[in-house]
Amino acid sequence: MIVSPDHICADIQNSLMESGLYSQQAGDGDNTWRISPDPFHLSPNDAAFFQDLGQHLLKFYTALNQLYFDSVKGRVPAWVADYLDRGKPAELIEYSRMKRFKSHLPGIIRPDVIVKEDGFAVTELDSVPGGFGLTSQLMTLYAREDRSIIGSAEGGIPSLFYQMIESVAGEKGCAAAIVVSDEARDYWSEMVFLGDILKKRGLPVYVVHPREILFKEEGLYVMDAGREVPLEVLYRFYELFDLKNIPKVELLMFSSKKSRVRTTPPYKPHLEEKLSFALLHHPALVTWWEKALGVETFALLSHLIPNTWVLDNRPLPPHAVIPNLRVKGNPINGWQDLYSLTQKERELVIKPSGFSPEAWGSRGVVMGHDVSSEDWGMTLDRALAEFPHQPYILQEFHKGKRIEAAYWNSKMQSMDTMESRARLTPYYFVVENQARLGGILATLCPHDKKKIHGMVDAVMVPCATGLESQS
């Protein structure tokens, strides 16, 4: 039976609303978007690329972690750790350096991947990502009409999430809590949705606010039907910059320090800095990266990750230049040369590196070619003035490919299309040192929007593979 596109959209929207993951009210932010009847199709080659990408990114996190500790120990220049520690409380830095946590890495890896005319660009990495609960439900809904949804054959996001939890705990059937802060409350409904799926499968996963965690000397507990359930793993869905606002956080960190519970992602701010991309491209570290990553992974990531620089306000010596940064084809000796760039020449992005409420959700992002000369100068002034307490980065802008997207126009009560640009966010779950792809969320925004993220005017769909590719 052939179902019309408008009926597919209506069915998807109704199912999302029943799940608590969607709202028809335009004021509800990330819970409202345009519904499309179709997933985003990738070619078989591109689908294979995303299957492999996770392992390369896991190598990057492993190497970045090692680079940090090598810098702390003096095996590589001290300025590496100095950059990654800037703006962090001394007690958090000390905690992150404890030997018992030294090898710990994030359990979920989510890159932001821009679809370009000639391939892809990885503009950011997120180890505390939202969206995987929503992506899981979208995959289920679109799989009703399209059996080629990417990730479905891997057991789905709920299964991989729990396998990741078991891998962190080192035991099967472990009890875990997804701890959601007030600052992350926009994602509460999707975490509850994911937790409910796992509970229905008989898996002991609880979605809780930090104040609901019970602390005892022997460990952490949650209440379930009047009984206390001991926890083996905490999934930390709160940001490190927000620790001072997290109820009982000292007790949570104490229990982790005493190995009474395992926490993922670990309390390691050096793994959550966007300036790590600047370190990958730094000429003085090329040999180190090639050895740590292997030639293949280093070449791939160097190609995918845009040139990035730390906006360090300290003056350079007269004979020095900023590596790989040119103005009108000429190398530059300082940031002052960026102020006079024309709008067309300002295809550059400025954003906070991390450890800030402005460092996620595109909040602190400024596109140089999307603002006036005055605003560009003010943004540079602010970013440079914030160093060293809050490092900012400068990054090459990669323009997305124009893609036509179909969607249900609720105002016109008919199907419509828009010219869009796409960001793909694959979710990788680390299970026994393997980054396994759970699914890929495509966010398609109107082509005139410079920032691609969840918005009322965006289309959000899972990715599928087939002969007809949109990438």
KOLVEX-494323 format. One record per residue (C-alpha): chain; z, y, x negated. Coordinates in steps of 0.02 Angstrom, whole numbers. Layout:
# KOLVEX-494323
+----+--------+--------+--------+
! ch !      Z !      Y !      X !
+----+--------+--------+--------+
!  A !      Z !      Y !      X !
...
+----+--------+--------+--------+
***
This chain:
# KOLVEX-494323
+----+--------+--------+--------+
! ch !      Z !      Y !      X !
+----+--------+--------+--------+
!  A !      0 !      0 !      0 !
!  A !    -52 !    169 !    -70 !
!  A !     80 !    304 !    -52 !
!  A !     26 !    486 !    -50 !
!  A !     89 !    603 !   -190 !
!  A !    188 !    711 !    -68 !
!  A !    279 !    559 !      0 !
!  A !    318 !    502 !   -179 !
!  A !    391 !    673 !   -218 !
!  A !    495 !    675 !    -59 !
!  A !    562 !    500 !    -94 !
!  A !    608 !    547 !   -274 !
!  A !    692 !    709 !   -220 !
!  A !    793 !    625 !    -83 !
!  A !    849 !    486 !   -200 !
!  A !    902 !    613 !   -332 !
!  A !   1000 !    712 !   -203 !
!  A !   1088 !    555 !   -142 !
!  A !   1136 !    519 !   -323 !
!  A !   1211 !    693 !   -342 !
!  A !   1086 !    736 !   -479 !
!  A !    978 !    864 !   -389 !
!  A !    999 !   1016 !   -279 !
!  A !    872 !   1109 !   -173 !
!  A !    964 !   1272 !   -206 !
!  A !    876 !   1377 !   -339 !
!  A !   1042 !   1445 !   -401 !
!  A !   1105 !   1277 !   -461 !
!  A !   1027 !   1291 !   -635 !
!  A !    985 !   1127 !   -719 !
!  A !   1007 !   1029 !   -556 !
!  A !    847 !   1103 !   -484 !
!  A !    670 !   1079 !   -546 !
!  A !    495 !   1041 !   -484 !
!  A !    463 !    863 !   -429 !
!  A !    303 !    780 !   -490 !
!  A !    229 !    620 !   -418 !
!  A !    182 !    557 !   -591 !
!  A !    272 !    516 !   -753 !
!  A !    211 !    594 !   -916 !
!  A !     88 !    474 !   -996 !
!  A !     82 !    441 !  -1182 !
!  A !    -54 !    347 !  -1273 !
!  A !     -7 !    174 !  -1340 !
!  A !     -9 !    247 !  -1517 !
!  A !    108 !    390 !  -1468 !
!  A !    223 !    270 !  -1375 !
!  A !    232 !    164 !  -1533 !
!  A !    270 !    322 !  -1633 !
!  A !    422 !    357 !  -1523 !
!  A !    481 !    178 !  -1535 !
!  A !    487 !    198 !  -1725 !
!  A !    549 !    377 !  -1735 !
!  A !    730 !    335 !  -1695 !
!  A !    753 !    230 !  -1851 !
!  A !    685 !    371 !  -1959 !
!  A !    807 !    493 !  -1878 !
!  A !    951 !    372 !  -1904 !
!  A !    904 !    369 !  -2088 !
!  A !    908 !    559 !  -2086 !
!  A !   1085 !    563 !  -2014 !
!  A !   1140 !    432 !  -2140 !
!  A !   1066 !    531 !  -2284 !
!  A !   1134 !    698 !  -2219 !
!  A !   1308 !    622 !  -2210 !
!  A !   1290 !    557 !  -2388 !
!  A !   1220 !    724 !  -2449 !
!  A !   1373 !    814 !  -2381 !
!  A !   1496 !    698 !  -2466 !
!  A !   1395 !    699 !  -2627 !
!  A !   1409 !    888 !  -2624 !
!  A !   1596 !    881 !  -2592 !
!  A !   1613 !    762 !  -2741 !
!  A !   1503 !    870 !  -2854 !
!  A !   1358 !    747 !  -2866 !
!  A !   1240 !    876 !  -2789 !
!  A !   1260 !   1066 !  -2786 !
!  A !   1419 !   1130 !  -2703 !
!  A !   1321 !   1255 !  -2598 !
!  A !   1261 !   1113 !  -2486 !
!  A !   1435 !   1073 !  -2419 !
!  A !   1476 !   1259 !  -2422 !
!  A !   1334 !   1295 !  -2302 !
!  A !   1380 !   1151 !  -2186 !
!  A !   1564 !   1201 !  -2183 !
!  A !   1537 !   1386 !  -2148 !
!  A !   1632 !   1448 !  -1996 !
!  A !   1731 !   1287 !  -1969 !
!  A !   1921 !   1279 !  -1961 !
!  A !   1997 !   1207 !  -2119 !
!  A !   2092 !   1074 !  -2022 !
!  A !   1931 !   1009 !  -1941 !
!  A !   1843 !   1003 !  -2110 !
!  A !   1990 !    906 !  -2182 !
!  A !   1988 !    786 !  -2035 !
!  A !   1801 !    756 !  -2048 !
!  A !   1818 !    710 !  -2232 !
!  A !   1944 !    569 !  -2206 !
!  A !   1889 !    409 !  -2291 !
!  A !   1912 !    305 !  -2134 !
!  A !   1775 !    407 !  -2048 !
!  A !   1660 !    425 !  -2199 !
!  A !   1522 !    307 !  -2138 !
!  A !   1536 !    352 !  -1953 !
!  A !   1377 !    421 !  -1873 !
!  A !   1330 !    475 !  -1696 !
!  A !   1299 !    336 !  -1570 !
!  A !   1161 !    431 !  -1479 !
!  A !   1019 !    527 !  -1562 !
!  A !    908 !    645 !  -1462 !
!  A !    774 !    750 !  -1545 !
!  A !    681 !    893 !  -1460 !
!  A !    497 !    854 !  -1485 !
!  A !    361 !    981 !  -1446 !
!  A !    190 !    912 !  -1398 !
!  A !     60 !   1003 !  -1503 !
!  A !   -130 !    998 !  -1504 !
!  A !   -126 !    897 !  -1664 !
!  A !     32 !    793 !  -1643 !
!  A !    217 !    828 !  -1627 !
!  A !    353 !    941 !  -1700 !
!  A !    538 !    897 !  -1703 !
!  A !    624 !   1064 !  -1681 !
!  A !    805 !   1008 !  -1658 !
!  A !    921 !    858 !  -1662 !
!  A !   1065 !    835 !  -1541 !
!  A !   1204 !    707 !  -1566 !
!  A !   1303 !    762 !  -1412 !
!  A !   1159 !    764 !  -1287 !
!  A !   1163 !    777 !  -1100 !
!  A !   1023 !    713 !   -991 !
!  A !   1026 !    526 !  -1024 !
!  A !   1108 !    487 !   -856 !
!  A !    975 !    589 !   -767 !
!  A !    837 !    511 !   -871 !
!  A !    901 !    338 !   -824 !
!  A !    887 !    377 !   -638 !
!  A !    716 !    458 !   -656 !
!  A !    654 !    303 !   -747 !
!  A !    715 !    194 !   -603 !
!  A !    634 !    303 !   -471 !
!  A !    465 !    324 !   -556 !
!  A !    459 !    139 !   -600 !
!  A !    435 !    104 !   -414 !
!  A !    256 !    168 !   -431 !
!  A !    225 !    151 !   -618 !
!  A !    275 !     -8 !   -711 !
!  A !    238 !     65 !   -882 !
!  A !    392 !    178 !   -896 !
!  A !    442 !    184 !  -1079 !
!  A !    613 !    109 !  -1113 !
!  A !    625 !     -1 !   -959 !
!  A !    589 !   -156 !  -1062 !
!  A !    735 !   -114 !  -1177 !
!  A !    865 !   -151 !  -1043 !
!  A !    875 !     28 !   -981 !
!  A !    987 !    171 !  -1032 !
!  A !   1148 !    104 !   -952 !
!  A !   1134 !    -62 !  -1044 !
!  A !   1094 !     20 !  -1210 !
!  A !   1234 !    146 !  -1188 !
!  A !   1360 !      6 !  -1167 !
!  A !   1286 !    -94 !  -1310 !
!  A !   1309 !     61 !  -1418 !
!  A !   1491 !     71 !  -1361 !
!  A !   1518 !   -112 !  -1406 !
!  A !   1438 !    -81 !  -1576 !
!  A !   1558 !     65 !  -1608 !
!  A !   1707 !    -43 !  -1557 !
!  A !   1648 !   -196 !  -1650 !
!  A !   1689 !   -307 !  -1500 !
!  A !   1612 !   -362 !  -1337 !
!  A !   1678 !   -311 !  -1167 !
!  A !   1777 !   -163 !  -1234 !
!  A !   1846 !    -26 !  -1121 !
!  A !   1777 !    149 !  -1147 !
!  A !   1801 !    323 !  -1076 !
!  A !   1666 !    456 !  -1066 !
!  A !   1772 !    613 !  -1090 !
!  A !   1691 !    767 !  -1013 !
!  A !   1761 !    941 !  -1048 !
!  A !   1761 !   1093 !   -935 !
!  A !   1630 !   1173 !  -1047 !
!  A !   1515 !   1023 !  -1014 !
!  A !   1550 !   1015 !   -826 !
!  A !   1366 !   1042 !   -783 !
!  A !   1340 !    862 !   -840 !
!  A !   1486 !    788 !   -745 !
!  A !   1381 !    719 !   -601 !
!  A !   1260 !    627 !   -713 !
!  A !   1400 !    551 !   -817 !
!  A !   1487 !    493 !   -657 !
!  A !   1321 !    420 !   -599 !
!  A !   1301 !    324 !   -763 !
!  A !   1482 !    267 !   -759 !
!  A !   1463 !    203 !   -580 !
!  A !   1313 !     98 !   -630 !
!  A !   1412 !     17 !   -771 !
!  A !   1566 !    -10 !   -662 !
!  A !   1457 !    -98 !   -532 !
!  A !   1400 !   -215 !   -671 !
!  A !   1582 !   -256 !   -706 !
!  A !   1590 !   -156 !   -867 !
!  A !   1750 !    -57 !   -900 !
!  A !   1680 !    119 !   -924 !
!  A !   1775 !    268 !   -853 !
!  A !   1717 !    448 !   -836 !
!  A !   1867 !    562 !   -855 !
!  A !   1924 !    739 !   -892 !
!  A !   2027 !    749 !  -1053 !
!  A !   2188 !    780 !   -956 !
!  A !   2166 !    610 !   -871 !
!  A !   2186 !    516 !  -1036 !
!  A !   2359 !    440 !  -1055 !
!  A !   2434 !    443 !  -1230 !
!  A !   2557 !    315 !  -1295 !
!  A !   2608 !    274 !  -1472 !
!  A !   2507 !    113 !  -1466 !
!  A !   2348 !    195 !  -1401 !
!  A !   2256 !    285 !  -1262 !
!  A !   2243 !    229 !  -1081 !
!  A !   2163 !    273 !   -915 !
!  A !   2224 !    229 !   -742 !
!  A !   2120 !    109 !   -637 !
!  A !   2182 !     57 !   -465 !
!  A !   2362 !     87 !   -515 !
!  A !   2355 !     -5 !   -681 !
!  A !   2345 !     63 !   -858 !
!  A !   2187 !     11 !   -950 !
!  A !   2192 !     22 !  -1141 !
!  A !   2039 !    106 !  -1217 !
!  A !   1944 !     47 !  -1370 !
!  A !   1813 !    186 !  -1374 !
!  A !   1802 !    369 !  -1325 !
!  A !   1629 !    442 !  -1297 !
!  A !   1657 !    624 !  -1345 !
!  A !   1558 !    731 !  -1224 !
!  A !   1631 !    895 !  -1284 !
!  A !   1580 !   1012 !  -1422 !
!  A !   1678 !   1037 !  -1582 !
!  A !   1678 !   1226 !  -1566 !
!  A !   1772 !   1202 !  -1402 !
!  A !   1914 !   1093 !  -1469 !
!  A !   2046 !   1227 !  -1442 !
!  A !   2008 !   1221 !  -1255 !
!  A !   2015 !   1031 !  -1237 !
!  A !   2178 !    969 !  -1158 !
!  A !   2266 !    836 !  -1264 !
!  A !   2136 !    849 !  -1402 !
!  A !   2269 !    836 !  -1538 !
!  A !   2325 !    671 !  -1462 !
!  A !   2146 !    608 !  -1448 !
!  A !   2111 !    650 !  -1630 !
!  A !   2278 !    577 !  -1685 !
!  A !   2237 !    411 !  -1600 !
!  A !   2067 !    410 !  -1683 !
!  A !   2144 !    449 !  -1852 !
!  A !   2267 !    305 !  -1831 !
!  A !   2123 !    186 !  -1783 !
!  A !   2197 !    156 !  -1611 !
!  A !   2033 !    209 !  -1534 !
!  A !   1856 !    235 !  -1600 !
!  A !   1770 !    399 !  -1558 !
!  A !   1584 !    433 !  -1551 !
!  A !   1506 !    549 !  -1597 !
!  A !   1630 !    571 !  -1739 !
!  A !   1721 !    734 !  -1771 !
!  A !   1597 !    786 !  -1906 !
!  A !   1532 !    963 !  -1888 !
!  A !   1420 !    942 !  -2039 !
!  A !   1313 !    823 !  -1936 !
!  A !   1289 !    952 !  -1797 !
!  A !   1214 !   1097 !  -1895 !
!  A !   1033 !   1149 !  -1869 !
!  A !   1029 !   1212 !  -2048 !
!  A !   1016 !   1031 !  -2102 !
!  A !    828 !   1054 !  -2074 !
!  A !    831 !   1192 !  -2205 !
!  A !    914 !   1072 !  -2326 !
!  A !    776 !    943 !  -2296 !
!  A !    644 !   1070 !  -2348 !
!  A !    741 !   1145 !  -2495 !
!  A !    641 !   1120 !  -2657 !
!  A !    798 !   1087 !  -2759 !
!  A !    841 !    937 !  -2649 !
!  A !    670 !    854 !  -2632 !
!  A !    702 !    719 !  -2762 !
!  A !    871 !    679 !  -2683 !
!  A !    797 !    665 !  -2508 !
!  A !    651 !    557 !  -2565 !
!  A !    771 !    434 !  -2645 !
!  A !    894 !    433 !  -2500 !
!  A !    765 !    421 !  -2360 !
!  A !    626 !    326 !  -2445 !
!  A !    454 !    400 !  -2474 !
!  A !    387 !    352 !  -2301 !
!  A !    529 !    426 !  -2199 !
!  A !    538 !    582 !  -2307 !
!  A !    351 !    613 !  -2289 !
!  A !    357 !    585 !  -2101 !
!  A !    507 !    698 !  -2069 !
!  A !    443 !    834 !  -2187 !
!  A !    285 !    838 !  -2082 !
!  A !    373 !    834 !  -1912 !
!  A !    515 !    956 !  -1947 !
!  A !    462 !   1139 !  -1958 !
!  A !    502 !   1244 !  -2111 !
!  A !    678 !   1312 !  -2086 !
!  A !    783 !   1437 !  -2183 !
!  A !    967 !   1487 !  -2181 !
!  A !    984 !   1674 !  -2146 !
!  A !   1099 !   1703 !  -2294 !
!  A !   1131 !   1890 !  -2318 !
!  A !   1168 !   1879 !  -2504 !
!  A !   1037 !   1966 !  -2614 !
!  A !    919 !   1863 !  -2722 !
!  A !    893 !   1900 !  -2907 !
!  A !    733 !   1999 !  -2942 !
!  A !    639 !   1847 !  -3008 !
!  A !    679 !   1735 !  -2858 !
!  A !    584 !   1708 !  -2695 !
!  A !    627 !   1625 !  -2529 !
!  A !    540 !   1454 !  -2541 !
!  A !    395 !   1418 !  -2423 !
!  A !    412 !   1586 !  -2333 !
!  A !    266 !   1706 !  -2349 !
!  A !    218 !   1873 !  -2272 !
!  A !     32 !   1909 !  -2267 !
!  A !      8 !   1766 !  -2388 !
!  A !    132 !   1833 !  -2516 !
!  A !    301 !   1758 !  -2563 !
!  A !    450 !   1868 !  -2520 !
!  A !    609 !   1912 !  -2614 !
!  A !    719 !   1955 !  -2465 !
!  A !    734 !   1959 !  -2276 !
!  A !    693 !   2145 !  -2272 !
!  A !    508 !   2098 !  -2277 !
!  A !    523 !   2018 !  -2104 !
!  A !    568 !   2178 !  -2014 !
!  A !    392 !   2252 !  -2024 !
!  A !    301 !   2098 !  -1957 !
!  A !    184 !   2128 !  -1811 !
!  A !    210 !   2032 !  -1650 !
!  A !     71 !   1909 !  -1694 !
!  A !    148 !   1882 !  -1866 !
!  A !    319 !   1847 !  -1792 !
!  A !    288 !   1666 !  -1742 !
!  A !    465 !   1630 !  -1798 !
!  A !    623 !   1577 !  -1708 !
!  A !    801 !   1636 !  -1743 !
!  A !    948 !   1534 !  -1678 !
!  A !   1129 !   1497 !  -1720 !
!  A !   1147 !   1345 !  -1830 !
!  A !   1293 !   1265 !  -1737 !
!  A !   1478 !   1271 !  -1695 !
!  A !   1451 !   1403 !  -1562 !
!  A !   1430 !   1410 !  -1373 !
!  A !   1264 !   1496 !  -1410 !
!  A !   1200 !   1349 !  -1512 !
!  A !   1145 !   1235 !  -1370 !
!  A !   1038 !   1246 !  -1214 !
!  A !    922 !   1379 !  -1290 !
!  A !   1059 !   1508 !  -1261 !
!  A !   1051 !   1593 !  -1431 !
!  A !    866 !   1565 !  -1465 !
!  A !    754 !   1717 !  -1496 !
!  A !    566 !   1696 !  -1515 !
!  A !    499 !   1831 !  -1631 !
!  A !    331 !   1846 !  -1544 !
!  A !    415 !   1860 !  -1373 !
!  A !    519 !   2016 !  -1408 !
!  A !    487 !   2197 !  -1456 !
!  A !    494 !   2257 !  -1636 !
!  A !    660 !   2342 !  -1596 !
!  A !    736 !   2183 !  -1525 !
!  A !    668 !   2081 !  -1671 !
!  A !    753 !   2199 !  -1794 !
!  A !    916 !   2195 !  -1697 !
!  A !    912 !   2004 !  -1692 !
!  A !    885 !   1995 !  -1880 !
!  A !   1026 !   2122 !  -1907 !
!  A !   1146 !   2020 !  -1801 !
!  A !   1101 !   1853 !  -1878 !
!  A !   1121 !   1918 !  -2055 !
!  A !   1283 !   2009 !  -2012 !
!  A !   1358 !   1848 !  -1941 !
!  A !   1341 !   1758 !  -2109 !
!  A !   1445 !   1677 !  -2180 !
!  A !   1559 !   1653 !  -2028 !
!  A !   1419 !   1599 !  -1909 !
!  A !   1260 !   1546 !  -1999 !
!  A !   1093 !   1573 !  -1912 !
!  A !    928 !   1493 !  -1955 !
!  A !    749 !   1553 !  -1958 !
!  A !    620 !   1422 !  -1908 !
!  A !    432 !   1414 !  -1893 !
!  A !    373 !   1417 !  -1712 !
!  A !    258 !   1276 !  -1658 !
!  A !    152 !   1314 !  -1506 !
!  A !    143 !   1178 !  -1376 !
!  A !    -18 !   1104 !  -1310 !
!  A !    -73 !   1161 !  -1137 !
!  A !    -54 !   1020 !  -1012 !
!  A !    -91 !   1018 !   -826 !
!  A !     55 !    957 !   -722 !
!  A !     55 !    912 !   -537 !
!  A !    207 !    950 !   -429 !
!  A !    263 !    973 !   -249 !
!  A !    264 !   1157 !   -203 !
!  A !    409 !   1169 !    -82 !
!  A !    364 !   1347 !    -29 !
!  A !    185 !   1304 !     14 !
!  A !    229 !   1128 !     74 !
!  A !     85 !   1056 !    -25 !
!  A !     42 !    980 !   -193 !
!  A !      4 !   1105 !   -331 !
!  A !    -32 !   1108 !   -518 !
!  A !     21 !   1218 !   -661 !
!  A !    -31 !   1244 !   -841 !
!  A !    120 !   1191 !   -942 !
!  A !    189 !   1152 !  -1114 !
!  A !    294 !    997 !  -1144 !
!  A !    453 !    953 !  -1234 !
!  A !    492 !    769 !  -1251 !
!  A !    672 !    712 !  -1276 !
!  A !    686 !    527 !  -1321 !
!  A !    860 !    450 !  -1314 !
!  A !    902 !    328 !  -1453 !
!  A !   1058 !    220 !  -1446 !
!  A !   1126 !    154 !  -1610 !
!  A !   1165 !    -31 !  -1593 !
!  A !   1210 !   -129 !  -1749 !
!  A !   1127 !      2 !  -1861 !
!  A !    967 !      2 !  -1760 !
!  A !    911 !    155 !  -1660 !
!  A !    845 !     83 !  -1498 !
!  A !    741 !    187 !  -1378 !
!  A !    817 !    198 !  -1204 !
!  A !    691 !    315 !  -1125 !
!  A !    600 !    481 !  -1145 !
!  A !    622 !    634 !  -1034 !
!  A !    475 !    754 !  -1024 !
!  A !    511 !    935 !   -979 !
!  A !    354 !   1033 !   -935 !
!  A !    374 !   1221 !   -919 !
!  A !    245 !   1351 !   -866 !
!  A !    134 !   1389 !  -1015 !
!  A !    188 !   1572 !  -1021 !
!  A !    371 !   1523 !  -1049 !
!  A !    405 !   1525 !  -1236 !
!  A !    566 !   1424 !  -1222 !
!  A !    543 !   1249 !  -1155 !
!  A !    700 !   1185 !  -1069 !
!  A !    764 !   1131 !   -899 !
!  A !    732 !   1269 !   -772 !
!  A !    688 !   1295 !   -589 !
!  A !    503 !   1313 !   -631 !
!  A !    497 !   1158 !   -743 !
!  A !    436 !    984 !   -704 !
!  A !    552 !    847 !   -768 !
!  A !    489 !    667 !   -773 !
!  A !    509 !    510 !   -878 !
!  A !    374 !    456 !   -999 !
!  A !    259 !    308 !   -972 !
!  A !    124 !    231 !  -1077 !
!  A !    -56 !    197 !  -1029 !
!  A !   -237 !    227 !  -1072 !
!  A !   -236 !    399 !   -990 !
!  A !   -128 !    504 !  -1105 !
!  A !    -68 !    682 !  -1076 !
!  A !     -7 !    703 !  -1255 !
+----+--------+--------+--------+
***
